[in-house]
Amino acid sequence: MNALEQLAATIEARKGADPDTSWTAKLLSKGPEKCAEKFGEEAVEAIIEAVKGDQAALTNEAADVLYHLLVMLASRDVALADVLAELARREGVSGIEEKAGR
C-alpha cells in the first residue's frame, strides 16, 4: 500500500470518529460542501506557491491538496480505487481524444 492509499484508508477509518479528537472527522462532519470548499482553498494556496516558485512551500501545499481531495472524495463516498481505475482507463489515450469522448 502506498502513502496515498494509506491516507485514503485512514480518512475512511475516521468517518465515524469523534470530531473533537480528529481533524478529518471534524471536516467530514461539516458535510461535502464544506469539504469541497476546503479543497478549493488548499488548491488556491498550491497555485500561489507554484507561481511564486517556492518548491518547499509548493510541496507542503500539494500534500494538503491531496489530503483535502481525499477527504472531499470520502465525503461523497468516492473511493480512491475508483479514481485510480479511471486514470488507468485513460492511460494511453490522448487528452484531446479523451475530452472529445465525454
DSSP file (Angstrom, degrees, kcal/mol; ACC not computed):
  #  RESIDUE AA STRUCTURE BP1 BP2  ACC     N-H-->O    O-->H-N    N-H-->O    O-->H-N    TCO  KAPPA ALPHA  PHI   PSI    X-CA   Y-CA   Z-CA
    1    1 A M              0   0    0      0, 0.0     2,-0.1     0, 0.0     0, 0.0   0.000 360.0 360.0 360.0 127.9    0.0    0.0    0.0
    2    2 A N     >  -     0   0    0      1,-0.1     4,-2.5     4,-0.0     5,-0.2  -0.297 360.0 -95.8 -84.6 175.2    1.5    3.4   -1.0
    3    3 A A  H  > S+     0   0    0      1,-0.2     4,-2.4     2,-0.2     5,-0.2   0.861 123.5  50.6 -61.1 -38.4    1.2    6.6    1.0
    4    4 A L  H  > S+     0   0    0      2,-0.2     4,-2.4     1,-0.2    -1,-0.2   0.913 111.8  46.9 -67.8 -42.3   -1.8    7.9   -0.8
    5    5 A E  H  > S+     0   0    0      2,-0.2     4,-2.1     1,-0.2    -2,-0.2   0.890 112.4  50.8 -65.0 -39.0   -3.7    4.6   -0.4
    6    6 A Q  H  X S+     0   0    0     -4,-2.5     4,-2.3     2,-0.2    -2,-0.2   0.914 110.2  49.3 -64.2 -42.7   -2.8    4.6    3.3
    7    7 A L  H  X S+     0   0    0     -4,-2.4     4,-2.6     2,-0.2    -2,-0.2   0.919 110.1  50.9 -62.3 -43.7   -4.0    8.1    3.7
    8    8 A A  H  X S+     0   0    0     -4,-2.4     4,-2.4     1,-0.2    -1,-0.2   0.897 110.6  49.6 -60.6 -40.3   -7.3    7.3    2.0
    9    9 A A  H  X S+     0   0    0     -4,-2.1     4,-2.2     2,-0.2    -1,-0.2   0.894 110.5  49.9 -66.2 -39.8   -7.7    4.3    4.3
   10   10 A T  H  X S+     0   0    0     -4,-2.3     4,-1.4     2,-0.2    -2,-0.2   0.922 110.7  49.5 -64.5 -43.9   -7.0    6.5    7.4
   11   11 A I  H  < S+     0   0    0     -4,-2.6     4,-0.4     1,-0.2     3,-0.4   0.925 110.6  50.4 -60.7 -44.8   -9.6    9.0    6.2
   12   12 A E  H >< S+     0   0    0     -4,-2.4     3,-1.2     1,-0.2     4,-0.3   0.905 109.0  51.8 -59.8 -41.7  -12.2    6.3    5.7
   13   13 A A  H >< S+     0   0    0     -4,-2.2     3,-0.6     1,-0.3    -1,-0.2   0.782 105.5  56.4 -66.4 -26.6  -11.5    5.0    9.2
   14   14 A R  G >< S+     0   0    0     -4,-1.4     3,-1.6    -3,-0.4    -1,-0.3   0.496  77.1  96.8 -85.4  -3.1  -12.0    8.4   10.6
   15   15 A K  G <  S+     0   0    0     -3,-1.2    -1,-0.2    -4,-0.4    -2,-0.1   0.866  94.0  34.8 -54.2 -38.1  -15.5    8.8    9.2
   16   16 A G  G <  S+     0   0    0     -3,-0.6    -1,-0.3    -4,-0.3    -2,-0.1   0.319  96.3 116.0-100.3   9.1  -17.1    7.7   12.4
   17   17 A A  S <  S-     0   0    0     -3,-1.6     5,-0.1     1,-0.1    -3,-0.1  -0.214  78.7 -85.4 -76.3 168.2  -14.5    9.2   14.8
   18   18 A D    >>  -     0   0    0      1,-0.1     3,-2.0     2,-0.0     4,-1.1  -0.611  29.5-144.0 -73.7 121.0  -15.2   12.0   17.3
   19   19 A P  T 34 S+     0   0    0      0, 0.0     7,-0.2     0, 0.0    -1,-0.1   0.702  99.2  62.4 -60.7 -18.5  -14.9   15.4   15.6
   20   20 A D  T 34 S+     0   0    0      1,-0.2     3,-0.1     5,-0.1    -2,-0.0   0.646 113.5  32.9 -79.6 -14.5  -13.4   16.8   18.8
   21   21 A T  T <4 S+     0   0    0     -3,-2.0     2,-0.4     1,-0.2    -1,-0.2   0.468 116.2  54.4-119.1  -4.8  -10.5   14.4   18.5
   22   22 A S     X  -     0   0    0     -4,-1.1     4,-2.3     1,-0.1    -1,-0.2  -0.976  55.9-158.0-138.3 121.9   -9.9   14.1   14.8
   23   23 A W  H  > S+     0   0    0     -2,-0.4     4,-2.5     2,-0.2     5,-0.2   0.900 100.9  52.1 -60.6 -40.9   -9.5   16.9   12.2
   24   24 A T  H  > S+     0   0    0      1,-0.2     4,-2.7     2,-0.2     5,-0.2   0.934 109.9  47.3 -61.8 -46.9  -10.6   14.5    9.5
   25   25 A A  H  > S+     0   0    0      1,-0.2     4,-2.2     2,-0.2    -1,-0.2   0.880 110.5  53.9 -62.0 -37.2  -13.8   13.6   11.4
   26   26 A K  H  X S+     0   0    0     -4,-2.3     4,-0.7    -7,-0.2    -2,-0.2   0.932 110.6  45.5 -63.0 -46.1  -14.4   17.3   12.0
   27   27 A L  H >< S+     0   0    0     -4,-2.5     3,-1.1     1,-0.2     4,-0.3   0.944 114.0  48.5 -61.0 -48.1  -14.2   18.1    8.3
   28   28 A L  H >< S+     0   0    0     -4,-2.7     3,-1.4     1,-0.3    -1,-0.2   0.842 104.4  60.0 -63.0 -33.9  -16.4   15.2    7.4
   29   29 A S  H 3< S+     0   0    0     -4,-2.2    -1,-0.3     1,-0.3    -2,-0.2   0.718  96.8  62.1 -67.8 -19.4  -19.0   16.2   10.0
   30   30 A K  T << S-     0   0    0     -3,-1.1     4,-0.4    -4,-0.7    -1,-0.3   0.551 112.8-116.4 -84.5  -7.3  -19.4   19.6    8.3
   31   31 A G    <>  -     0   0    0     -3,-1.4     4,-2.0    -4,-0.3     3,-0.3  -0.045  30.3 -66.3  96.2 164.2  -20.6   17.9    5.1
   32   32 A P  H  > S+     0   0    0      0, 0.0     4,-2.5     0, 0.0     5,-0.2   0.820 126.0  58.4 -59.2 -35.1  -19.5   17.5    1.5
   33   33 A E  H  > S+     0   0    0      2,-0.2     4,-2.3     1,-0.2    -2,-0.1   0.928 108.6  44.4 -64.6 -43.8  -19.9   21.2    0.7
   34   34 A K  H  > S+     0   0    0     -4,-0.4     4,-2.5    -3,-0.3    -1,-0.2   0.883 112.3  53.1 -66.9 -38.3  -17.5   22.3    3.4
   35   35 A C  H  X S+     0   0    0     -4,-2.0     4,-2.1     2,-0.2    37,-0.2   0.902 110.5  47.5 -62.2 -40.7  -15.1   19.6    2.4
   36   36 A A  H  X S+     0   0    0     -4,-2.5     4,-2.4     2,-0.2    -2,-0.2   0.899 110.7  51.7 -66.9 -40.9  -15.2   20.8   -1.2
   37   37 A E  H  X S+     0   0    0     -4,-2.3     4,-2.2     2,-0.2    -2,-0.2   0.922 110.2  48.4 -60.9 -44.0  -14.7   24.4    0.0
   38   38 A K  H  X S+     0   0    0     -4,-2.5     4,-2.3     2,-0.2    -1,-0.2   0.897 109.6  52.7 -65.6 -39.8  -11.6   23.4    2.0
   39   39 A F  H  X S+     0   0    0     -4,-2.1     4,-2.4    29,-0.2    -1,-0.2   0.932 108.9  50.6 -58.7 -45.6  -10.2   21.5   -1.0
   40   40 A G  H  X S+     0   0    0     -4,-2.4     4,-2.2     1,-0.2    -2,-0.2   0.900 108.6  51.4 -60.4 -42.4  -10.7   24.6   -3.1
   41   41 A E  H  X S+     0   0    0     -4,-2.2     4,-2.1     1,-0.2    -1,-0.2   0.924 111.5  47.1 -59.9 -44.9   -8.9   26.8   -0.6
   42   42 A E  H  X S+     0   0    0     -4,-2.3     4,-2.1     1,-0.2    23,-0.2   0.875 109.2  54.1 -66.8 -37.2   -5.9   24.4   -0.5
   43   43 A A  H  X S+     0   0    0     -4,-2.4     4,-2.2     2,-0.2    -1,-0.2   0.911 108.2  49.7 -63.0 -42.2   -5.8   24.2   -4.3
   44   44 A V  H  X S+     0   0    0     -4,-2.2     4,-2.4     1,-0.2    -2,-0.2   0.914 108.7  52.6 -62.8 -42.2   -5.6   28.0   -4.5
   45   45 A E  H  X S+     0   0    0     -4,-2.1     4,-2.0     1,-0.2    -1,-0.2   0.889 109.4  49.6 -61.0 -38.4   -2.8   28.0   -1.9
   46   46 A A  H  X S+     0   0    0     -4,-2.1     4,-2.3    15,-0.2    -1,-0.2   0.897 109.0  52.3 -66.5 -40.1   -0.9   25.5   -4.0
   47   47 A I  H  X S+     0   0    0     -4,-2.2     4,-2.4     1,-0.2    -2,-0.2   0.924 107.9  51.8 -60.7 -44.4   -1.4   27.6   -7.1
   48   48 A I  H  X S+     0   0    0     -4,-2.4     4,-2.2     1,-0.2    -1,-0.2   0.921 111.1  46.7 -59.2 -45.3    0.0   30.6   -5.3
   49   49 A E  H  X>S+     0   0    0     -4,-2.0     4,-1.6     1,-0.2     5,-1.2   0.854 110.0  54.0 -67.6 -33.9    3.2   28.7   -4.3
   50   50 A A  H  <5S+     0   0    0     -4,-2.3    -1,-0.2     2,-0.2    -2,-0.2   0.911 110.4  46.6 -64.9 -41.2    3.6   27.3   -7.8
   51   51 A V  H  <5S+     0   0    0     -4,-2.4    -2,-0.2     1,-0.2    -1,-0.2   0.891 111.9  50.8 -66.7 -39.5    3.5   30.9   -9.2
   52   52 A K  H  <5S-     0   0    0     -4,-2.2    -1,-0.2    -5,-0.2    -2,-0.2   0.777 105.3-132.7 -69.9 -26.1    6.0   32.1   -6.5
   53   53 A G  T  <5 +     0   0    0     -4,-1.6     2,-1.0     1,-0.2    -3,-0.2   0.665  52.7 147.9  83.7  17.0    8.3   29.2   -7.4
   54   54 A D     >< -     0   0    0     -5,-1.2     4,-2.7     1,-0.2    -1,-0.2  -0.750  28.0-169.0 -87.8 101.8    8.9   28.1   -3.8
   55   55 A Q  H  > S+     0   0    0     -2,-1.0     4,-2.5     1,-0.2    -1,-0.2   0.890  83.0  49.1 -61.6 -42.8    9.4   24.3   -4.1
   56   56 A A  H  > S+     0   0    0      2,-0.2     4,-2.1     1,-0.2    -1,-0.2   0.929 114.3  45.2 -64.4 -44.8    9.3   23.5   -0.4
   57   57 A A  H  > S+     0   0    0      1,-0.2     4,-2.6     2,-0.2    -2,-0.2   0.896 113.2  50.8 -65.7 -39.5    6.1   25.5    0.1
   58   58 A L  H  X S+     0   0    0     -4,-2.7     4,-2.9    -9,-0.3    -2,-0.2   0.900 107.8  53.2 -64.4 -39.9    4.6   24.0   -3.0
   59   59 A T  H  X S+     0   0    0     -4,-2.5     4,-1.9    -5,-0.2    -2,-0.2   0.930 111.2  46.2 -59.5 -45.6    5.4   20.5   -1.8
   60   60 A N  H  X S+     0   0    0     -4,-2.1     4,-1.9     1,-0.2    -2,-0.2   0.920 114.6  46.7 -63.8 -44.0    3.7   21.2    1.5
   61   61 A E  H  X S+     0   0    0     -4,-2.6     4,-2.6     1,-0.2   -15,-0.2   0.874 108.9  55.2 -67.5 -36.2    0.6   22.7   -0.2
   62   62 A A  H  X S+     0   0    0     -4,-2.9     4,-2.5     2,-0.2    -1,-0.2   0.894 106.6  51.4 -62.9 -38.8    0.5   19.8   -2.7
   63   63 A A  H  X S+     0   0    0     -4,-1.9     4,-2.4     2,-0.2    -1,-0.2   0.917 110.2  49.2 -62.8 -42.0    0.3   17.4    0.3
   64   64 A D  H  X S+     0   0    0     -4,-1.9     4,-2.8     2,-0.2     5,-0.2   0.906 109.7  52.2 -61.9 -41.3   -2.5   19.5    1.7
   65   65 A V  H  X S+     0   0    0     -4,-2.6     4,-2.5   -23,-0.2    -2,-0.2   0.933 110.3  47.4 -61.1 -46.6   -4.3   19.4   -1.7
   66   66 A L  H  X S+     0   0    0     -4,-2.5     4,-2.3     2,-0.2    -1,-0.2   0.921 112.9  49.0 -62.5 -43.3   -4.0   15.6   -1.9
   67   67 A Y  H  X S+     0   0    0     -4,-2.4     4,-2.2     1,-0.2    -2,-0.2   0.954 114.4  44.4 -59.2 -50.2   -5.3   15.2    1.7
   68   68 A H  H  X S+     0   0    0     -4,-2.8     4,-2.4     1,-0.2   -29,-0.2   0.808 110.0  55.8 -70.5 -28.4   -8.3   17.5    1.2
   69   69 A L  H  X S+     0   0    0     -4,-2.5     4,-2.7    -5,-0.2    -1,-0.2   0.939 109.3  47.3 -62.8 -46.5   -9.1   15.9   -2.2
   70   70 A L  H  X S+     0   0    0     -4,-2.3     4,-2.5     2,-0.2    -2,-0.2   0.880 111.6  50.4 -64.1 -37.6   -9.3   12.5   -0.4
   71   71 A V  H  X S+     0   0    0     -4,-2.2     4,-2.2     2,-0.2    -1,-0.2   0.929 111.1  49.3 -64.4 -44.1  -11.5   14.0    2.3
   72   72 A M  H  X S+     0   0    0     -4,-2.4     4,-0.8   -37,-0.2    -2,-0.2   0.922 112.0  48.2 -61.0 -44.4  -13.8   15.5   -0.3
   73   73 A L  H ><>S+     0   0    0     -4,-2.7     5,-2.8     1,-0.2     3,-1.0   0.925 111.3  50.4 -60.9 -44.4  -14.0   12.2   -2.1
   74   74 A A  H ><5S+     0   0    0     -4,-2.5     3,-1.5     1,-0.3    -1,-0.2   0.851 102.2  61.4 -63.1 -34.2  -14.7   10.4    1.1
   75   75 A S  H 3<5S+     0   0    0     -4,-2.2    -1,-0.3     1,-0.3    -2,-0.2   0.749 112.6  37.9 -65.1 -21.4  -17.5   12.9    1.9
   76   76 A R  T <<5S-     0   0    0     -3,-1.0    -1,-0.3    -4,-0.8    -2,-0.2   0.167 117.0-112.1-112.3  14.9  -19.2   11.7   -1.2
   77   77 A D  T < 5 +     0   0    0     -3,-1.5     2,-0.6     1,-0.2    -3,-0.2   0.852  65.6 148.6  56.8  38.9  -18.3    8.0   -0.8
   78   78 A V      < -     0   0    0     -5,-2.8    -1,-0.2    -8,-0.1     2,-0.2  -0.926  40.4-138.7-102.5 120.0  -16.0    8.0   -3.9
   79   79 A A    >>  -     0   0    0     -2,-0.6     4,-1.6     1,-0.1     3,-0.7  -0.509  12.3-130.6 -81.8 143.8  -13.1    5.6   -3.3
   80   80 A L  H 3> S+     0   0    0      1,-0.2     4,-2.9     2,-0.2     5,-0.2   0.880 110.1  62.2 -55.3 -38.4   -9.6    6.3   -4.3
   81   81 A A  H 3> S+     0   0    0      1,-0.2     4,-2.1     2,-0.2    -1,-0.2   0.858 101.4  51.2 -58.4 -35.9   -9.6    2.9   -6.1
   82   82 A D  H <> S+     0   0    0     -3,-0.7     4,-1.9     2,-0.2    -1,-0.2   0.890 110.5  48.0 -69.0 -39.1  -12.3    4.2   -8.4
   83   83 A V  H  X S+     0   0    0     -4,-1.6     4,-2.3     2,-0.2    -2,-0.2   0.919 112.4  49.2 -66.1 -42.9  -10.3    7.3   -9.2
   84   84 A L  H  X S+     0   0    0     -4,-2.9     4,-2.4     1,-0.2    -2,-0.2   0.877 109.1  52.9 -64.0 -37.1   -7.2    5.2   -9.9
   85   85 A A  H  X S+     0   0    0     -4,-2.1     4,-2.2    -5,-0.2    -1,-0.2   0.887 108.3  50.6 -64.8 -38.2   -9.3    2.9  -12.1
   86   86 A E  H  X S+     0   0    0     -4,-1.9     4,-1.6     2,-0.2    -2,-0.2   0.909 110.0  49.6 -66.2 -41.1  -10.5    5.8  -14.1
   87   87 A L  H  X S+     0   0    0     -4,-2.3     4,-0.8     1,-0.2    -2,-0.2   0.911 110.6  50.4 -61.8 -41.6   -6.9    7.1  -14.5
   88   88 A A  H >< S+     0   0    0     -4,-2.4     3,-0.7     1,-0.2    -2,-0.2   0.888 107.0  54.6 -63.6 -38.7   -5.9    3.6  -15.6
   89   89 A R  H 3< S+     0   0    0     -4,-2.2    -1,-0.2     1,-0.2    -2,-0.2   0.862 109.3  48.4 -61.7 -35.1   -8.7    3.5  -18.2
   90   90 A R  H >< S+     0   0    0     -4,-1.6     3,-2.3    -5,-0.1    -1,-0.2   0.600  83.1 121.9 -82.0 -11.8   -7.4    6.8  -19.6
   91   91 A E  T << S+     0   0    0     -4,-0.8     3,-0.1    -3,-0.7    -3,-0.0  -0.273  81.1  12.4 -56.8 130.7   -3.8    5.6  -19.9
   92   92 A G  T 3  S+     0   0    0      1,-0.3     2,-0.5     0, 0.0    -1,-0.3   0.466 100.1 116.4  82.7   1.8   -2.5    5.7  -23.4
   93   93 A V  S <  S-     0   0    0     -3,-2.3    -1,-0.3     4,-0.0     5,-0.0  -0.894  72.5-112.3-104.6 130.7   -5.4    7.9  -24.6
   94   94 A S     >  -     0   0    0     -2,-0.5     4,-3.1     1,-0.1     5,-0.2  -0.299  19.2-129.6 -56.7 139.1   -4.7   11.3  -25.9
   95   95 A G  H  > S+     0   0    0      1,-0.2     4,-2.3     2,-0.2     5,-0.2   0.865 111.0  51.2 -59.0 -36.9   -6.1   14.0  -23.6
   96   96 A I  H  > S+     0   0    0      2,-0.2     4,-1.8     1,-0.2    -1,-0.2   0.919 112.7  45.2 -66.1 -43.8   -7.7   15.7  -26.6
   97   97 A E  H  > S+     0   0    0      2,-0.2     4,-1.3     1,-0.2    -2,-0.2   0.908 112.4  51.4 -66.4 -42.4   -9.3   12.4  -27.7
   98   98 A E  H  < S+     0   0    0     -4,-3.1     3,-0.5     1,-0.2     4,-0.3   0.925 110.6  47.8 -63.0 -45.4  -10.4   11.6  -24.1
   99   99 A K  H >< S+     0   0    0     -4,-2.3     3,-1.3     1,-0.2    -1,-0.2   0.874 108.0  55.7 -64.0 -37.5  -12.1   15.0  -23.7
  100  100 A A  H 3< S+     0   0    0     -4,-1.8    -1,-0.2     1,-0.3    -2,-0.2   0.792 102.6  58.3 -65.0 -27.7  -13.8   14.7  -27.1
  101  101 A G  T 3<        0   0    0     -4,-1.3    -1,-0.3    -3,-0.5    -2,-0.2   0.498 360.0 360.0 -82.1  -3.2  -15.3   11.4  -25.9
  102  102 A R    <         0   0    0     -3,-1.3    -1,-0.2    -4,-0.3    -2,-0.1   0.477 360.0 360.0 -83.1 360.0  -17.1   12.9  -23.0
